[in-house]
Amino acid sequence: MTQQHLTFRDLMSRYRVSQATIFNWLKQGRLPQGMKIQRTRRWTLAEIESWEKSQEFRP
């Protein structure tokens, strides 16, 4: 089974926030670090869903 990887744009759309907000959440440790692939960052859908549940996330 192939895992789906999310981009900054995917997260921006998912949470209806700006790219600056995603960067701030990363810097503050409020968002999983994901993985860096060359100069980009990606998150697995499972990683994000797990994080949402642990944060009692409310979009």
Biopython code that builds the backbone (N, CA, C, O; Angstrom):
import numpy as np
from Bio.PDB.StructureBuilder import StructureBuilder

atoms = [
    (1, "MET", "N", (0.838, -1.176, 0.000)),
    (1, "MET", "CA", (0.000, 0.000, 0.000)),
    (1, "MET", "C", (0.885, 1.241, 0.000)),
    (1, "MET", "O", (1.835, 1.330, 0.778)),
    (2, "THR", "N", (0.577, 2.187, -0.861)),
    (2, "THR", "CA", (1.341, 3.416, -0.975)),
    (2, "THR", "C", (0.763, 4.471, -0.039)),
    (2, "THR", "O", (-0.449, 4.673, 0.021)),
    (3, "GLN", "N", (1.658, 5.142, 0.692)),
    (3, "GLN", "CA", (1.211, 6.211, 1.570)),
    (3, "GLN", "C", (1.059, 7.513, 0.794)),
    (3, "GLN", "O", (1.859, 7.820, -0.089)),
    (4, "GLN", "N", (0.042, 8.256, 1.128)),
    (4, "GLN", "CA", (-0.157, 9.558, 0.501)),
    (4, "GLN", "C", (0.683, 10.585, 1.248)),
    (4, "GLN", "O", (0.682, 10.626, 2.478)),
    (5, "HIS", "N", (1.400, 11.413, 0.494)),
    (5, "HIS", "CA", (2.214, 12.472, 1.089)),
    (5, "HIS", "C", (1.582, 13.826, 0.823)),
    (5, "HIS", "O", (1.140, 14.115, -0.289)),
    (6, "LEU", "N", (1.547, 14.653, 1.863)),
    (6, "LEU", "CA", (0.944, 15.970, 1.774)),
    (6, "LEU", "C", (2.025, 17.039, 1.655)),
    (6, "LEU", "O", (3.109, 16.906, 2.222)),
    (7, "THR", "N", (1.720, 18.085, 0.922)),
    (7, "THR", "CA", (2.629, 19.207, 0.721)),
    (7, "THR", "C", (2.176, 20.386, 1.583)),
    (7, "THR", "O", (1.132, 20.332, 2.234)),
    (8, "PHE", "N", (2.983, 21.456, 1.573)),
    (8, "PHE", "CA", (2.577, 22.696, 2.235)),
    (8, "PHE", "C", (1.216, 23.140, 1.710)),
    (8, "PHE", "O", (0.331, 23.507, 2.484)),
    (9, "ARG", "N", (1.059, 23.105, 0.405)),
    (9, "ARG", "CA", (-0.201, 23.544, -0.203)),
    (9, "ARG", "C", (-1.369, 22.696, 0.303)),
    (9, "ARG", "O", (-2.451, 23.222, 0.569)),
    (10, "ASP", "N", (-1.151, 21.389, 0.436)),
    (10, "ASP", "CA", (-2.201, 20.510, 0.958)),
    (10, "ASP", "C", (-2.591, 20.908, 2.380)),
    (10, "ASP", "O", (-3.774, 20.968, 2.715)),
    (11, "LEU", "N", (-1.585, 21.179, 3.211)),
    (11, "LEU", "CA", (-1.869, 21.571, 4.595)),
    (11, "LEU", "C", (-2.543, 22.937, 4.654)),
    (11, "LEU", "O", (-3.450, 23.146, 5.459)),
    (12, "MET", "N", (-2.110, 23.860, 3.814)),
    (12, "MET", "CA", (-2.733, 25.177, 3.758)),
    (12, "MET", "C", (-4.220, 25.046, 3.427)),
    (12, "MET", "O", (-5.053, 25.722, 4.032)),
    (13, "SER", "N", (-4.546, 24.198, 2.491)),
    (13, "SER", "CA", (-5.930, 23.973, 2.094)),
    (13, "SER", "C", (-6.704, 23.242, 3.194)),
    (13, "SER", "O", (-7.845, 23.595, 3.495)),
    (14, "ARG", "N", (-6.091, 22.244, 3.781)),
    (14, "ARG", "CA", (-6.734, 21.431, 4.815)),
    (14, "ARG", "C", (-7.137, 22.275, 6.019)),
    (14, "ARG", "O", (-8.221, 22.097, 6.573)),
    (15, "TYR", "N", (-6.250, 23.204, 6.426)),
    (15, "TYR", "CA", (-6.487, 23.996, 7.628)),
    (15, "TYR", "C", (-6.924, 25.431, 7.333)),
    (15, "TYR", "O", (-7.197, 26.204, 8.252)),
    (16, "ARG", "N", (-6.987, 25.780, 6.053)),
    (16, "ARG", "CA", (-7.396, 27.130, 5.635)),
    (16, "ARG", "C", (-6.531, 28.200, 6.290)),
    (16, "ARG", "O", (-7.034, 29.157, 6.879)),
    (17, "VAL", "N", (-5.216, 28.015, 6.175)),
    (17, "VAL", "CA", (-4.251, 28.966, 6.730)),
    (17, "VAL", "C", (-3.217, 29.296, 5.661)),
    (17, "VAL", "O", (-3.155, 28.645, 4.618)),
    (18, "SER", "N", (-2.411, 30.312, 5.931)),
    (18, "SER", "CA", (-1.369, 30.731, 4.994)),
    (18, "SER", "C", (-0.116, 29.869, 5.165)),
    (18, "SER", "O", (0.025, 29.125, 6.135)),
    (19, "GLN", "N", (0.778, 29.995, 4.199)),
    (19, "GLN", "CA", (2.055, 29.281, 4.282)),
    (19, "GLN", "C", (2.843, 29.773, 5.494)),
    (19, "GLN", "O", (3.530, 28.987, 6.146)),
    (20, "ALA", "N", (2.750, 31.050, 5.795)),
    (20, "ALA", "CA", (3.450, 31.607, 6.958)),
    (20, "ALA", "C", (2.971, 30.934, 8.244)),
    (20, "ALA", "O", (3.773, 30.677, 9.143)),
    (21, "THR", "N", (1.679, 30.648, 8.340)),
    (21, "THR", "CA", (1.150, 29.975, 9.525)),
    (21, "THR", "C", (1.721, 28.570, 9.648)),
    (21, "THR", "O", (2.085, 28.147, 10.745)),
    (22, "ILE", "N", (1.807, 27.837, 8.532)),
    (22, "ILE", "CA", (2.393, 26.495, 8.564)),
    (22, "ILE", "C", (3.846, 26.581, 9.036)),
    (22, "ILE", "O", (4.270, 25.790, 9.879)),
    (23, "PHE", "N", (4.612, 27.539, 8.498)),
    (23, "PHE", "CA", (6.004, 27.721, 8.934)),
    (23, "PHE", "C", (6.064, 28.040, 10.427)),
    (23, "PHE", "O", (6.913, 27.501, 11.137)),
    (24, "ASN", "N", (5.178, 28.905, 10.909)),
    (24, "ASN", "CA", (5.161, 29.244, 12.334)),
    (24, "ASN", "C", (4.845, 28.029, 13.191)),
    (24, "ASN", "O", (5.485, 27.809, 14.219)),
    (25, "TRP", "N", (3.858, 27.239, 12.774)),
    (25, "TRP", "CA", (3.527, 26.032, 13.527)),
    (25, "TRP", "C", (4.721, 25.091, 13.597)),
    (25, "TRP", "O", (4.974, 24.483, 14.637)),
    (26, "LEU", "N", (5.461, 24.965, 12.485)),
    (26, "LEU", "CA", (6.655, 24.114, 12.480)),
    (26, "LEU", "C", (7.690, 24.650, 13.460)),
    (26, "LEU", "O", (8.246, 23.897, 14.259)),
    (27, "LYS", "N", (7.945, 25.947, 13.397)),
    (27, "LYS", "CA", (8.952, 26.568, 14.256)),
    (27, "LYS", "C", (8.583, 26.435, 15.730)),
    (27, "LYS", "O", (9.455, 26.244, 16.578)),
    (28, "GLN", "N", (7.290, 26.536, 16.034)),
    (28, "GLN", "CA", (6.804, 26.461, 17.409)),
    (28, "GLN", "C", (6.653, 25.022, 17.903)),
    (28, "GLN", "O", (6.353, 24.798, 19.076)),
    (29, "GLY", "N", (6.859, 24.051, 17.018)),
    (29, "GLY", "CA", (6.704, 22.648, 17.406)),
    (29, "GLY", "C", (5.252, 22.222, 17.501)),
    (29, "GLY", "O", (4.949, 21.196, 18.110)),
    (30, "ARG", "N", (4.355, 22.985, 16.916)),
    (30, "ARG", "CA", (2.928, 22.663, 16.968)),
    (30, "ARG", "C", (2.487, 21.720, 15.861)),
    (30, "ARG", "O", (1.352, 21.244, 15.874)),
    (31, "LEU", "N", (3.364, 21.442, 14.907)),
    (31, "LEU", "CA", (3.056, 20.590, 13.762)),
    (31, "LEU", "C", (4.183, 19.575, 13.623)),
    (31, "LEU", "O", (5.344, 19.925, 13.830)),
    (32, "PRO", "N", (3.870, 18.320, 13.275)),
    (32, "PRO", "CA", (4.950, 17.351, 13.054)),
    (32, "PRO", "C", (5.943, 17.877, 12.017)),
    (32, "PRO", "O", (5.562, 18.597, 11.094)),
    (33, "GLN", "N", (7.192, 17.520, 12.171)),
    (33, "GLN", "CA", (8.235, 18.005, 11.268)),
    (33, "GLN", "C", (8.160, 17.386, 9.881)),
    (33, "GLN", "O", (8.701, 17.948, 8.928)),
    (34, "GLY", "N", (7.509, 16.254, 9.748)),
    (34, "GLY", "CA", (7.437, 15.618, 8.441)),
    (34, "GLY", "C", (8.825, 15.185, 7.988)),
    (34, "GLY", "O", (9.708, 14.944, 8.812)),
    (35, "MET", "N", (9.010, 15.088, 6.692)),
    (35, "MET", "CA", (10.322, 14.706, 6.163)),
    (35, "MET", "C", (10.730, 15.679, 5.073)),
    (35, "MET", "O", (9.902, 16.164, 4.302)),
    (36, "LYS", "N", (12.018, 15.951, 5.029)),
    (36, "LYS", "CA", (12.537, 16.831, 3.987)),
    (36, "LYS", "C", (13.006, 15.982, 2.819)),
    (36, "LYS", "O", (13.763, 15.027, 2.995)),
    (37, "ILE", "N", (12.556, 16.333, 1.640)),
    (37, "ILE", "CA", (12.983, 15.687, 0.409)),
    (37, "ILE", "C", (13.577, 16.792, -0.449)),
    (37, "ILE", "O", (12.858, 17.619, -1.009)),
    (38, "GLN", "N", (14.886, 16.791, -0.541)),
    (38, "GLN", "CA", (15.626, 17.878, -1.183)),
    (38, "GLN", "C", (15.256, 19.184, -0.509)),
    (38, "GLN", "O", (15.545, 19.354, 0.675)),
    (39, "ARG", "N", (14.633, 20.108, -1.210)),
    (39, "ARG", "CA", (14.308, 21.399, -0.609)),
    (39, "ARG", "C", (12.840, 21.522, -0.231)),
    (39, "ARG", "O", (12.371, 22.621, 0.067)),
    (40, "THR", "N", (12.106, 20.413, -0.238)),
    (40, "THR", "CA", (10.683, 20.458, 0.099)),
    (40, "THR", "C", (10.418, 19.617, 1.339)),
    (40, "THR", "O", (11.250, 18.803, 1.739)),
    (41, "ARG", "N", (9.274, 19.818, 1.930)),
    (41, "ARG", "CA", (8.874, 19.063, 3.110)),
    (41, "ARG", "C", (7.570, 18.344, 2.781)),
    (41, "ARG", "O", (6.696, 18.896, 2.112)),
    (42, "ARG", "N", (7.451, 17.110, 3.258)),
    (42, "ARG", "CA", (6.252, 16.304, 3.037)),
    (42, "ARG", "C", (5.839, 15.630, 4.341)),
    (42, "ARG", "O", (6.671, 15.312, 5.190)),
    (43, "TRP", "N", (4.544, 15.425, 4.473)),
    (43, "TRP", "CA", (3.982, 14.725, 5.612)),
    (43, "TRP", "C", (3.138, 13.574, 5.091)),
    (43, "TRP", "O", (2.502, 13.694, 4.045)),
    (44, "THR", "N", (3.128, 12.465, 5.809)),
    (44, "THR", "CA", (2.209, 11.395, 5.420)),
    (44, "THR", "C", (0.827, 11.748, 5.959)),
    (44, "THR", "O", (0.697, 12.390, 7.001)),
    (45, "LEU", "N", (-0.184, 11.323, 5.242)),
    (45, "LEU", "CA", (-1.556, 11.559, 5.687)),
    (45, "LEU", "C", (-1.772, 10.927, 7.056)),
    (45, "LEU", "O", (-2.420, 11.519, 7.920)),
    (46, "ALA", "N", (-1.234, 9.732, 7.256)),
    (46, "ALA", "CA", (-1.380, 9.047, 8.547)),
    (46, "ALA", "C", (-0.743, 9.859, 9.681)),
    (46, "ALA", "O", (-1.298, 9.936, 10.778)),
    (47, "GLU", "N", (0.414, 10.460, 9.417)),
    (47, "GLU", "CA", (1.102, 11.282, 10.422)),
    (47, "GLU", "C", (0.243, 12.486, 10.809)),
    (47, "GLU", "O", (0.114, 12.806, 11.991)),
    (48, "ILE", "N", (-0.337, 13.142, 9.825)),
    (48, "ILE", "CA", (-1.165, 14.320, 10.080)),
    (48, "ILE", "C", (-2.452, 13.929, 10.803)),
    (48, "ILE", "O", (-2.866, 14.610, 11.741)),
    (49, "GLU", "N", (-3.084, 12.847, 10.376)),
    (49, "GLU", "CA", (-4.315, 12.411, 11.042)),
    (49, "GLU", "C", (-4.057, 12.022, 12.489)),
    (49, "GLU", "O", (-4.869, 12.319, 13.365)),
    (50, "SER", "N", (-2.933, 11.362, 12.748)),
    (50, "SER", "CA", (-2.559, 10.996, 14.110)),
    (50, "SER", "C", (-2.318, 12.243, 14.955)),
    (50, "SER", "O", (-2.751, 12.315, 16.105)),
    (51, "TRP", "N", (-1.627, 13.221, 14.381)),
    (51, "TRP", "CA", (-1.370, 14.479, 15.082)),
    (51, "TRP", "C", (-2.683, 15.204, 15.396)),
    (51, "TRP", "O", (-2.859, 15.725, 16.497)),
    (52, "GLU", "N", (-3.599, 15.236, 14.431)),
    (52, "GLU", "CA", (-4.890, 15.891, 14.647)),
    (52, "GLU", "C", (-5.630, 15.257, 15.833)),
    (52, "GLU", "O", (-6.181, 15.959, 16.681)),
    (53, "LYS", "N", (-5.632, 13.939, 15.874)),
    (53, "LYS", "CA", (-6.323, 13.250, 16.982)),
    (53, "LYS", "C", (-5.662, 13.554, 18.317)),
    (53, "LYS", "O", (-6.351, 13.744, 19.319)),
    (54, "SER", "N", (-4.347, 13.603, 18.343)),
    (54, "SER", "CA", (-3.635, 13.854, 19.595)),
    (54, "SER", "C", (-3.809, 15.297, 20.068)),
    (54, "SER", "O", (-3.678, 15.574, 21.260)),
    (55, "GLN", "N", (-4.101, 16.209, 19.157)),
    (55, "GLN", "CA", (-4.282, 17.619, 19.484)),
    (55, "GLN", "C", (-5.735, 17.987, 19.691)),
    (55, "GLN", "O", (-6.047, 19.134, 20.014)),
    (56, "GLU", "N", (-6.631, 17.027, 19.508)),
    (56, "GLU", "CA", (-8.059, 17.320, 19.495)),
    (56, "GLU", "C", (-8.287, 18.493, 18.558)),
    (56, "GLU", "O", (-8.940, 19.480, 18.899)),
    (57, "PHE", "N", (-7.722, 18.348, 17.357)),
    (57, "PHE", "CA", (-7.702, 19.421, 16.364)),
    (57, "PHE", "C", (-9.100, 19.791, 15.932)),
    (57, "PHE", "O", (-9.934, 18.920, 15.684)),
    (58, "ARG", "N", (-9.358, 21.089, 15.842)),
    (58, "ARG", "CA", (-10.623, 21.604, 15.333)),
    (58, "ARG", "C", (-10.340, 22.620, 14.252)),
    (58, "ARG", "O", (-9.895, 23.728, 14.552)),
    (59, "PRO", "N", (-10.589, 22.268, 12.986)),
    (59, "PRO", "CA", (-10.304, 23.224, 11.892)),
    (59, "PRO", "C", (-11.175, 24.464, 11.976)),
    (59, "PRO", "O", (-11.060, 25.357, 11.137)),
]
sb = StructureBuilder()
sb.init_structure("model")
sb.init_model(0)
sb.init_chain("A")
sb.init_seg("    ")
for serial, (resi, resn, name, xyz) in enumerate(atoms, 1):
    if name == "N":
        sb.init_residue(resn, " ", resi, " ")
    sb.init_atom(name, np.array(xyz, "f"), 0.0, 1.0, " ", f" {name:<3s}", serial, name[0])
structure = sb.get_structure()
